Amino acid sequence: MSDAVEVFEEHRRLLLGLGYRLLGSMWDAEDVVQEAFLRWMRADRPQIREPRSFLVTVTTRLALDQLRSARATREAYTGPWLPEPVDGRAFGPLDTAELRDTLSYATLHMMERLSPPERAVFVLREAFGLPYDDLAGILDRPAATCRQWHRRAVRRLAEDSGRFAPARADHTELLTRFLAAARNGDVAALTELLAEDAVAYNDGGGRVRAALRPVAGRDHVVAFVVGLMSRYPLEEARLTEANGEPAIWTVIGGQRQLVAFDVRGGRIHTVYGILNPDKLTRIRT
């Protein structure tokens, strides 16, 4: 029994990283991994030659079931649903660009547009480098179908993304300038930093006051930021990290908020404001 638990614990962080990338929620990922553990303990383990493959398969299938049921819940969510931000170190070292990219907040948000099998194939292929034959076994579909899903997912994400993320120093410098411009209500500086088609999302989840629709267009985003800063006292604002990338932590008018960004070509394309307190428990502030 103790050996079985030890084997599972060796793979726990990998499985959590897989579940989180598939679901965008650590709460859901932990539930899936716990169920995978129970199935591992009930399995005929002597017949399992590759525990990692078994556990990845079980976790993926459980996460897909969870993702399909979560779709309806997220569609009924109050305001925009955004992924739960996390400490990027929760899943171990982010040694490759692919591991970092599939954990980035912008990519997680864009993956919401994929079908569940497209998302699974994309994550398993990009983050974990699994061959198509392995994907076929996990998803119980022909390898050719998995290849098609992967190609479609890459194409759909490429339409909205400048993969990969900018250099960390450039990302940090841009956010530092954004924070200074927001503090000062500097319309010209904010306009320079934002892309023309910039969008701001705010996720309060019905728990706190937040914009219920995306704020679209550079001028509207600038007006939203300046208006917010002028109406409420800024009690705290500093750079932090979420999902392995620079982010901004703020407390405005008593409301805690993490702000993540999609940065491409030296400009901010998307601003993600996570205000729902249930989603602010897994990051170091």
Summary of the structure (lengths in Angstrom):
residues: 285
radius of gyration: 19.9
end to end distance: 38.3
largest distance: 66.0
contacts: 913
relative contact order: 0.13
helix: 57%
strand: 16%
